[in-house]
Amino acid sequence: MIKIWGDFNQRDELGRVVLPSADDMKSEQVNLEPGLRVIIWMEDIEAEGVLEKDKGVWRARIVWETLKDRETGRPLEFQPP
């Protein structure tokens, strides 16, 4: 799965993580498209997300049940707002 950096603390009004660096993936010859399942990571955590594009900006609807510690792989509990 493609890994994209995202700040889990920067979410839009629908709770999606905003991905300001997603367009940088073009340089790696990766084709992003809505509905694509990816890994969103930040510092020591990661989770699966489903890509959406809104107002020209990539966002990810996080699958919170997949949140885990990047180093240990252990699942983490998180209650999204």
LUMBADO-822232 format. One line per 2 residues: number of its first residue (from 0); for each residue z, y, x of N, C-alpha, C. Coordinates in nm, 4 decimals. Each point is the difference from the previous one (the first is absolute). Example, Ala and Ser with C-alpha at 12.3 -4.5 7.8 and 13.67 -1.06 7.14 Angstrom:
<sites>
0 = 0.7800:-0.5690:1.3190:0.0000:0.1190:-0.0890:0.0000:0.1200:0.0900 | -0.0720:0.1050:-0.0350:0.0060:0.1190:0.0820:0.0730:0.1090:-0.0770
</sites>
This chain:
<sites>
0 = 0.0000:-0.1174:0.0832:0.0000:0.1174:-0.0832:0.0000:0.1245:0.0882 | -0.0690:0.1026:-0.0435:-0.0051:0.1270:0.0717:0.1367:0.0666:-0.0063
2 = 0.0432:0.0576:0.1129:0.1266:0.0730:0.0045:-0.0278:0.1491:0.0100 | 0.0662:0.0772:-0.0868:-0.0168:0.1451:-0.0039:0.1380:0.0639:0.0021
4 = 0.0163:0.1019:0.0843:0.1273:0.0699:0.0044:0.0145:0.0871:-0.1240 | 0.1210:-0.0004:-0.0553:0.0302:0.0863:-0.1140:0.1481:0.0312:-0.0021
6 = 0.0335:0.1195:-0.0422:0.1395:0.0414:-0.0099:0.0515:-0.0382:-0.1387 | 0.0863:-0.1016:-0.0058:0.0521:-0.0480:-0.1279:0.0778:0.1092:-0.0738
8 = 0.0405:0.1039:0.0710:0.0735:0.1103:-0.0623:-0.0938:0.1051:-0.0592 | -0.1283:-0.0104:0.0291:-0.0978:0.0956:-0.0516:-0.0805:-0.0679:-0.1103
10 = 0.0515:0.0112:-0.1224:-0.0666:-0.0623:-0.1143:-0.0430:0.1072:-0.0998 | -0.1063:-0.0308:-0.0717:-0.0485:0.0938:-0.1006:0.0783:-0.0175:-0.1301
12 = -0.0417:0.0731:-0.1021:0.0717:-0.0035:-0.1283:-0.0056:-0.1359:-0.0691 | -0.0926:-0.0868:0.0413:-0.0099:-0.1350:-0.0562:0.0710:-0.1037:0.0867
14 = 0.0656:0.0454:0.1071:0.0735:-0.0910:0.0875:-0.0839:-0.0658:0.1080 | -0.1261:0.0411:0.0131:-0.0876:-0.0579:0.1014:0.0252:0.0669:0.1342
16 = -0.0049:-0.0781:0.1078:0.0151:0.0551:0.1346:-0.1302:0.0683:0.0386 | 0.0107:0.1245:0.0430:-0.1166:0.0772:0.0438:-0.0347:-0.0437:0.1425
18 = -0.1295:-0.0234:0.0244:-0.0460:-0.0523:0.1293:-0.0914:0.1006:0.0692 | 0.0571:0.1023:0.0627:-0.0830:0.1040:0.0624:-0.0849:-0.0497:0.1163
20 = 0.0373:-0.1104:0.0623:-0.0769:-0.0493:0.1152:-0.0970:-0.1125:-0.0362 | -0.0130:-0.0326:-0.1270:-0.0863:-0.1125:-0.0395:-0.1450:0.0213:0.0400
22 = -0.0483:0.1233:-0.0085:-0.1405:0.0248:0.0361:-0.0255:-0.0232:0.1481 | 0.1040:-0.0026:0.0825:-0.0153:-0.0303:0.1425:-0.0461:-0.1438:0.0216
24 = 0.0130:-0.0838:-0.1005:-0.0408:-0.1402:0.0110:-0.1513:-0.0124:0.0167 | -0.0746:0.1042:-0.0398:-0.1459:-0.0037:0.0138:-0.0405:-0.0206:0.1453
26 = 0.0785:0.0574:0.0918:-0.0329:-0.0143:0.1417:0.0148:-0.1448:0.0466 | 0.0744:-0.0787:-0.0757:0.0170:-0.1419:0.0324:-0.0967:-0.0865:-0.0798
28 = -0.0978:0.0650:-0.0617:-0.1027:-0.0672:-0.0794:0.0617:-0.0843:-0.1119 | 0.0988:0.0567:-0.0664:0.0645:-0.0640:-0.1135:-0.0441:0.0732:-0.1253
30 = -0.0464:-0.0736:-0.0982:-0.0418:0.0607:-0.1258:0.1130:-0.0089:-0.1006 | 0.0556:0.1149:-0.0340:0.1050:0.0040:-0.1006:-0.0642:0.0175:-0.1363
32 = 0.0589:-0.0648:-0.0998:-0.0482:0.0157:-0.1360:0.1162:-0.0182:-0.0962 | -0.0050:0.0675:-0.1136:0.1072:-0.0147:-0.0983:0.0185:-0.1465:-0.0390
34 = 0.1253:-0.0395:-0.0127:0.0318:-0.1379:-0.0373:0.0250:-0.0912:0.1186 | -0.0354:0.0469:0.1216:0.0205:-0.0808:0.1200:0.1497:-0.0137:0.0273
36 = 0.0438:-0.1205:0.0276:0.1408:-0.0250:0.0330:0.0176:0.0156:0.1509 | 0.0971:0.0820:0.0407:0.0242:0.0314:0.1406:0.1500:-0.0066:0.0284
38 = 0.0346:0.0090:0.1285:0.1396:0.0115:0.0418:0.0254:0.1466:0.0337 | 0.1015:0.0580:-0.0620:0.0417:0.1360:0.0317:0.1250:-0.0124:0.0856
40 = 0.0003:0.0714:0.1136:0.1144:-0.0111:0.0909:0.0521:0.1379:0.0374 | 0.1286:0.0021:0.0311:0.0655:0.1223:0.0444:0.1183:-0.0413:0.0865
42 = 0.0006:0.0450:0.1224:0.1084:-0.0304:0.0934:0.0353:-0.1481:-0.0025 | 0.1122:-0.0375:-0.0613:0.0455:-0.1388:0.0078:-0.0169:-0.0771:-0.1303
44 = -0.0775:0.0542:-0.0963:-0.0211:-0.0711:-0.1261:-0.1488:-0.0075:-0.0329 | -0.0335:-0.0957:-0.0871:-0.1373:-0.0116:-0.0492:0.0022:-0.0678:-0.1357
46 = -0.1067:0.0210:-0.0753:-0.0152:-0.0631:-0.1310:-0.1486:-0.0030:-0.0342 | -0.0352:-0.0895:-0.0891:-0.1375:-0.0046:-0.0479:-0.0209:0.1134:-0.0993
48 = -0.1231:0.0482:-0.0047:-0.0356:0.1040:-0.0950:-0.1429:-0.0180:-0.0447 | -0.0316:0.0585:-0.1136:-0.1352:-0.0039:-0.0543:-0.0560:0.1423:0.0083
50 = -0.1151:0.0135:0.0656:-0.0585:0.1324:0.0216:-0.0557:0.0608:-0.1277 | 0.0218:0.1306:-0.0105:-0.0587:0.0815:-0.1056:-0.0425:0.1308:0.0650
52 = -0.1028:0.0627:-0.0534:-0.0417:0.1306:0.0521:0.0080:0.0987:-0.1157 | 0.0737:0.1081:0.0230:0.0227:0.0986:-0.1047:-0.0110:0.1387:0.0627
54 = -0.0829:0.0845:-0.0589:-0.0217:0.1359:0.0503:-0.0424:-0.0005:0.1469 | -0.0793:-0.1000:0.0394:-0.0522:-0.0083:0.1358:0.0975:-0.0515:0.1037
56 = 0.1177:-0.0443:-0.0434:0.1034:-0.0470:0.0924:0.0331:-0.1463:-0.0302 | 0.0062:-0.0808:0.1062:0.0385:-0.1392:-0.0167:0.1497:-0.0096:-0.0263
58 = 0.0350:-0.0912:-0.0905:0.1389:-0.0260:-0.0355:0.0158:-0.1499:-0.0166 | 0.1233:-0.0470:0.0078:0.0250:-0.1433:-0.0180:0.1083:-0.0205:-0.1043
60 = -0.0312:-0.0843:-0.0952:0.1002:-0.0427:-0.0970:0.0737:-0.1170:0.0667 | 0.1237:0.0230:0.0397:0.0759:-0.0971:0.0782:0.0473:-0.1161:-0.0866
62 = -0.0106:-0.1193:0.0557:0.0557:-0.1203:-0.0623:0.1385:-0.0156:0.0622 | 0.1003:0.0609:-0.0640:0.1332:0.0130:0.0602:0.0648:-0.1339:0.0314
64 = -0.0385:-0.1035:-0.0704:0.0569:-0.1329:0.0253:-0.0379:-0.0545:0.1370 | -0.1016:0.0611:0.0643:-0.0456:-0.0473:0.1315:0.0599:0.0803:0.1153
66 = 0.0880:0.0956:-0.0302:0.0604:0.0839:0.1037:0.0793:-0.0863:0.0978 | -0.0240:0.0212:0.1299:0.0718:-0.0792:0.1002:0.0197:0.0779:0.1288
68 = 0.0897:-0.0503:0.0816:0.0269:0.0538:0.1328:-0.1148:-0.0432:0.0900 | -0.0631:0.0945:0.0692:-0.1158:-0.0328:0.0842:0.0366:-0.0869:0.1188
70 = 0.1193:0.0175:0.0542:0.0386:-0.0751:0.1197:0.0412:-0.1429:-0.0320 | 0.0815:-0.0166:-0.1032:0.0527:-0.1333:-0.0313:-0.0799:-0.0733:-0.1065
72 = -0.0749:0.0744:-0.0804:-0.0727:-0.0622:-0.1101:0.0874:-0.0280:-0.1209 | 0.1261:0.0392:0.0079:0.0926:-0.0249:-0.1115:-0.0315:0.0922:-0.1179
74 = 0.0040:-0.0565:-0.1212:-0.0206:0.0828:-0.1203:0.1104:0.1045:-0.0129 | -0.0387:0.1155:-0.0526:0.0953:0.1089:-0.0244:0.0015:0.0314:-0.1482
76 = 0.1138:0.0373:-0.0491:0.0085:0.0406:-0.1391:-0.0158:0.1511:-0.0066 | -0.0800:0.0448:-0.0941:-0.0216:0.1431:-0.0170:-0.0184:0.0273:-0.1474
78 = 0.0676:0.0988:-0.0482:-0.0158:0.0401:-0.1395:-0.0783:0.1309:-0.0051 | -0.1295:-0.0081:-0.0305:-0.0784:0.1233:-0.0055:0.0496:0.0878:-0.1135
80 = -0.0157:0.1309:0.0140:0.0463:0.0932:-0.1043:-0.0805:-0.0138:-0.1278
</sites>
